[in-house]
Amino acid sequence: MSASSPRLLARDLLRRYAREPGAAQALEAGHSLFFHPSAPEAFIAYRRTARAWVSVGEAVGATGDRERIVDAFIDHARRSGRRAVFFAVSSDFTESHALRAIEVAQEALYRPQDWEAQTRSRPSLRAQLRRAQTKGVCIERVSTTWLREELRAGGQVHSLISDWLATRPLPPMGFLVQHDFLSMLEERSVWAARWQGEVVALLVTLPIYPARGEFFEHVLRRPHAPNGSVELLIDAAMRANAASGYSLVTLGMVPLGAASTPPWLKLVARALTSLYNFRGLYAFRAKLGPAYWRPLYLACPLGDSMLLALVEVLRLFAEETFMDFLLAPLRRLTREVSRKSLFTSARMS
């Protein structure tokens, strides 16, 4: 078996059996692929931590094999001295495998065929589109070859990413929100918003298998991009999906935004909102008129600790050391308090 065979097999299984909108993320950089002889028509993409194997979404495969490979995954994790954790999975998945679960995210799903009606019924969305058009923002579907060359040459896309990251109050999160543009590049779509000759916003998509639509995985903009640039990008891509007859589009999950999230986890979300702006993510997706919201769950085998499962997921999202990740909000708040104290002292002196 050649080194590329597991990846090619996984891609074939994705194309035939994938059910989840974000399933294609399984083949992105950094993920391991778990196969087992008892389930030749299934696999699980996962990430390792020091204490766990964390799945990247659900198992992919034929129905019977999908059930068997989950059992094998849990067993092999335990034999390796690790706990099995399943992240961003559906309620059907957790119930069919008798897993403990808590709702940790929501995902907005859109119907491209309804997009024209949505723009007509939402004045604020129409206004944003007009602002960008009036400013002269132009949308172009660019080739994946162009994207690869831009990234390798350190061109406009590279500086766009740098500008976008510079606006973030904390270091970028990893795991399922890292910016891996080159994996599965041949199957992606890329849209660029240009203004005054400069790429000011970018949309990079992944396919939703089997041939149902697209996952708008990466949406980036420069701080000085005209208002409405991102909406204009999404508008072009939505209309292209509608013209292709696709039935589904997603912009990905909103972490810690679920109504049924446990109270203790809501406190965590509230503490981090000013840093990661989960509410802003939710509001933006809601503004675009989703057909429905889908809950996503964190799950683990019965008898395992849900709190420890959450800790392992946080380890993956934190690309720096875990302690630095946990302390970063405190450091940020401390700096803000210090600045306010200095300002108050200056006014009183």
JOBELWO-V925555 format. One record per residue. N is the residue number from 1. RES is the residue in one small letter. OMEGA is omega in whole degrees, 0 to 359 (999 if undefined). Layout:
N_RES_OMEGA + N_RES_OMEGA
This chain:
1_m_180 + 2_s_183 + 3_a_184 + 4_s_185 + 5_s_179 + 6_p_180 + 7_r_179 + 8_l_177 + 9_l_179 + 10_a_179 + 11_r_178 + 12_d_179 + 13_l_176 + 14_l_183 + 15_r_183 + 16_r_192 + 17_y_185 + 18_a_180 + 19_r_184 + 20_e_181 + 21_p_183 + 22_g_186 + 23_a_183 + 24_a_177 + 25_q_180 + 26_a_184 + 27_l_179 + 28_e_187 + 29_a_175 + 30_g_181 + 31_h_171 + 32_s_180 + 33_l_181 + 34_f_174 + 35_f_178 + 36_h_182 + 37_p_181 + 38_s_183 + 39_a_185 + 40_p_182 + 41_e_179 + 42_a_174 + 43_f_174 + 44_i_171 + 45_a_184 + 46_y_175 + 47_r_180 + 48_r_164 + 49_t_180 + 50_a_186 + 51_r_186 + 52_a_164 + 53_w_184 + 54_v_182 + 55_s_173 + 56_v_185 + 57_g_187 + 58_e_171 + 59_a_179 + 60_v_177 + 61_g_176 + 62_a_190 + 63_t_182 + 64_g_180 + 65_d_180 + 66_r_179 + 67_e_182 + 68_r_185 + 69_i_175 + 70_v_178 + 71_d_180 + 72_a_179 + 73_f_179 + 74_i_182 + 75_d_182 + 76_h_176 + 77_a_181 + 78_r_179 + 79_r_179 + 80_s_181 + 81_g_180 + 82_r_173 + 83_r_177 + 84_a_180 + 85_v_180 + 86_f_186 + 87_f_179 + 88_a_180 + 89_v_183 + 90_s_177 + 91_s_178 + 92_d_180 + 93_f_183 + 94_t_181 + 95_e_182 + 96_s_180 + 97_h_177 + 98_a_180 + 99_l_168 + 100_r_184 + 101_a_169 + 102_i_179 + 103_e_185 + 104_v_183 + 105_a_172 + 106_q_180 + 107_e_178 + 108_a_178 + 109_l_184 + 110_y_174 + 111_r_183 + 112_p_181 + 113_q_179 + 114_d_189 + 115_w_181 + 116_e_178 + 117_a_179 + 118_q_179 + 119_t_179 + 120_r_186 + 121_s_184 + 122_r_183 + 123_p_182 + 124_s_178 + 125_l_178 + 126_r_181 + 127_a_178 + 128_q_178 + 129_l_180 + 130_r_180 + 131_r_181 + 132_a_180 + 133_q_179 + 134_t_179 + 135_k_180 + 136_g_177 + 137_v_180 + 138_c_180 + 139_i_182 + 140_e_171 + 141_r_186 + 142_v_182 + 143_s_176 + 144_t_175 + 145_t_177 + 146_w_180 + 147_l_180 + 148_r_181 + 149_e_178 + 150_e_181 + 151_l_182 + 152_r_182 + 153_a_182 + 154_g_183 + 155_g_187 + 156_q_180 + 157_v_178 + 158_h_180 + 159_s_176 + 160_l_178 + 161_i_179 + 162_s_178 + 163_d_182 + 164_w_180 + 165_l_181 + 166_a_180 + 167_t_182 + 168_r_181 + 169_p_179 + 170_l_177 + 171_p_183 + 172_p_176 + 173_m_181 + 174_g_178 + 175_f_186 + 176_l_178 + 177_v_177 + 178_q_186 + 179_h_177 + 180_d_183 + 181_f_192 + 182_l_176 + 183_s_179 + 184_m_186 + 185_l_183 + 186_e_181 + 187_e_181 + 188_r_167 + 189_s_182 + 190_v_178 + 191_w_180 + 192_a_173 + 193_a_181 + 194_r_178 + 195_w_182 + 196_q_176 + 197_g_184 + 198_e_173 + 199_v_184 + 200_v_177 + 201_a_185 + 202_l_175 + 203_l_179 + 204_v_186 + 205_t_170 + 206_l_178 + 207_p_167 + 208_i_183 + 209_y_345 + 210_p_175 + 211_a_181 + 212_r_182 + 213_g_184 + 214_e_173 + 215_f_178 + 216_f_193 + 217_e_184 + 218_h_176 + 219_v_184 + 220_l_177 + 221_r_173 + 222_r_180 + 223_p_182 + 224_h_177 + 225_a_178 + 226_p_176 + 227_n_179 + 228_g_182 + 229_s_180 + 230_v_178 + 231_e_179 + 232_l_174 + 233_l_182 + 234_i_178 + 235_d_180 + 236_a_182 + 237_a_177 + 238_m_180 + 239_r_177 + 240_a_176 + 241_n_178 + 242_a_180 + 243_a_180 + 244_s_180 + 245_g_180 + 246_y_186 + 247_s_190 + 248_l_172 + 249_v_173 + 250_t_173 + 251_l_178 + 252_g_188 + 253_m_170 + 254_v_182 + 255_p_172 + 256_l_181 + 257_g_187 + 258_a_180 + 259_a_183 + 260_s_176 + 261_t_180 + 262_p_183 + 263_p_182 + 264_w_179 + 265_l_175 + 266_k_177 + 267_l_176 + 268_v_180 + 269_a_181 + 270_r_180 + 271_a_184 + 272_l_186 + 273_t_182 + 274_s_182 + 275_l_182 + 276_y_172 + 277_n_177 + 278_f_180 + 279_r_178 + 280_g_177 + 281_l_180 + 282_y_182 + 283_a_180 + 284_f_179 + 285_r_179 + 286_a_180 + 287_k_183 + 288_l_173 + 289_g_179 + 290_p_175 + 291_a_176 + 292_y_177 + 293_w_181 + 294_r_179 + 295_p_177 + 296_l_191 + 297_y_166 + 298_l_186 + 299_a_176 + 300_c_179 + 301_p_177 + 302_l_181 + 303_g_178 + 304_d_182 + 305_s_177 + 306_m_179 + 307_l_179 + 308_l_176 + 309_a_178 + 310_l_179 + 311_v_180 + 312_e_177 + 313_v_178 + 314_l_176 + 315_r_181 + 316_l_178 + 317_f_180 + 318_a_181 + 319_e_172 + 320_e_177 + 321_t_185 + 322_f_180 + 323_m_176 + 324_d_179 + 325_f_181 + 326_l_183 + 327_l_184 + 328_a_177 + 329_p_180 + 330_l_179 + 331_r_180 + 332_r_181 + 333_l_178 + 334_t_178 + 335_r_180 + 336_e_179 + 337_v_180 + 338_s_179 + 339_r_180 + 340_k_179 + 341_s_179 + 342_l_180 + 343_f_180 + 344_t_179 + 345_s_180 + 346_a_180 + 347_r_184 + 348_m_184 + 349_s_999
